[in-house]
Structure formats: C-alpha cells, structure tokens
C-alpha cells in the first residue's frame, strides 16, 4: 500500500503539459492522494519508540518479579516445601522371597537308582516386614520441616530487604543526578544569558576586553557541570536497569519521583517498635529457636526403640503351607541418641543468644538511621528557608551592582560561585536524606518513609 501511494503521489506532482485539462487531472490526483493518506491507519507509518518512565512503586514491582537473584532465592522456598513431603513419608515395607532346600547333587533311591529331583523338597517362602516408628517421629519431622520452610521464607524476606535498599539507593541516584543535570542546565542557561548581555555591553564599549574574557572563561565550570551530570545520569540509569534485569535503551528509560525531603519525623521509639514487629532477620532468629526446640524433641524421639513387625508364609513338606509372625526389637543399650540430644539442647541456647544479638542489631540500625535523618533535617531546614534565598539574592545584587559599576568583577564571580556551591550542597543534602530514609526503611523492615 505505501508503495502504490508513493507512485500515486509521484504521478500527481509530475510535470505535465500546460493545458487546462491536464491541470484539472493533476489536481484531482493530488486530492485523491491526500485523501488516501488521511485514511491510512496510524500503524502504516513508522512510529518512534515510546519512552518508559517508571515510578518507585513500578520499579519495585518490576524488581520483585524480574531480578534474577530474587528469583533464585524464591526457588529455595520451593525446595524447602518439597523437603516437607520427604520428611512426612512413611517407611517402606520390606518384601523378602526365598527358595530353600534346593539339592545340587543326585541322590540314590531305596531301589538303588540314582535320581536328581531338584524340586521335590523345595522350600519356598515369602515374608513382609514393616518398621513401626514410635513417639510421633514422622509428625515431628514434618513439623521441623515446616518450621524450616518458615525460616527459609524469612531469610528470603531479609535478602529482599537488603536488595530493596540497594534498589532504592540506585533509584535515588537517578533522581539526584536528574536534579544535578537540571541545575547545571539552569546555571548554564543563566550564564549564557549573562554573556549575551555582556556581549552587548562589550560591543557598546561599556565592558573591557579583559573582563569580558574572564566572563567567557567562567562558562567552563558550568559546561563541565552539565557534561558531568549527563554522564552520571546515564551511569545511574545503567545501574538501575541492571538491578531490574531490563534491556531497555538508556535513552528510552527514565524515572519519576519527588526529589525533596519531608520535615516530619516520628520518634525513635515508634521506629523501634515497628522494627521489632516487621524486621525479617529478627523474626528468623525467633523461628530458629522454635526449630531448635522441635529438633530437640525429634532427637529425644529418635532415642526410642522402633519395633519391626513381620509376616511370612512358606511351604515345608510335608507341611503344605504355613504362616508365621515375628517382631524384631532392637535393644537400645549403648546407643540411645545421647549425643544428638545434647547437641540439640545446646542449640536451643545458642539460638536464644542469637535472638538477643539480632534485637541489638535492630536497635543499632534504627538508632543510626534516626540520628542521620535528624542531623540532615537540622541542616536542610535553614537551607530551604534561608540559605538558598540568601545566595540567590546575593548573586542578583552582585550582578546588578557590577552592571552599574558598584561592584568589581571578582565580587560578582564570587557571588555566582557561592550561589552555585549553595545550590549543589542543598541538592546533595536532599540525596543524602533520601538515602538515609531508605536506610531507615531497611532498618525497620518495611517502607515507613517515602
């Protein structure tokens, strides 16, 4: 269809003899071609790829489903659930078949004849035996396997918690470098605007050559900031795409989020209480204590005696057939599983000490993140309410004074550098706050700060 249409368009604009009839035909062809173009569906024309812009929630959801490390960790939970099936299986019965009294030499009959009848006095037998487990060994193995699955699930959650902190830090890096790039572009545009004004002054003879050259050279750090921010933004996007296991081109990938801080902060005790409920490594330590107790009960049960019951049927000429029963009871005189009982008893105490260590680690993480957040907020508040406005006003006043002969070029450049440094410091502090907020989320075990 596009090929035929192009031929039609070509024929419609092709030169023709200058006659009224030919001009009328050419006009009709042009109208038909334009109508066909308007009726074509949008899919008939090549379209540029749509850029992909993700919010934090979409990034998190994509990470949980696509990250290969998490996908591999989830398989360990399935393995643990498969082990539950093995733990609760009953022992298999044993079947034994036998043939006895098979002669391998000929015998002499009462008549003096040598005969060889291997099947005449054969003794066939069959027996079935089954081990009976006492003291609820199967149930204890099942419960221990289920508890192991709970521990594995919490270990997965703890690994996800650590990886989400890495993901959130990479997300913050993209937002931070976007803010740096916007700030560098604004500074560069501002300075280019100033250079255009200074060029007019220079052409009018109101500005010396030396001062104008210094102003032009001052553009170098602004241009360097812009290029550095561009490279850093691309690098941050590459790191984020790697965590997402995404092959989207960098030019078509972007994130969306608020690059700012929240001035409200709850108390440290509230963060601690939330962490005690939600922190997966602490919950894992508590589940390990329960698992150790189940293992101790299983060790005690394994020290008991398990009888083996058997039934056999056989033929023993002249008895045509008979049935027998038997019970085999091992005598647990020396081996009563003493070592495993002692080991599992000690393991309970060891895991209880690990709970104390995990709780102390939770408090340490929460307290460290809280102190960091408080310190950053203490610095950010005056930046937002005072320092940024003061730096901008100082730069504008220095610019006005310089253009009107009330200040030197050095004073103006120093004010511009102070504004640039103040703005960059503020953006850096916001990035540090967002990283500290992600650290607090990691310390608590769930998202409590956005």
Beta strands, then each sheet from edge to edge (+ up, - down):
strand 1: 52-54
strand 2: 94-100
strand 3: 107-108
strand 4: 114-115
strand 5: 123-131
strand 6: 253-255
strand 7: 308-316
strand 8: 319-328
sheet 1: 1+ 6+
sheet 2: 2+ 5- 7+ 8-
sheet 3: 3+ 4-
end
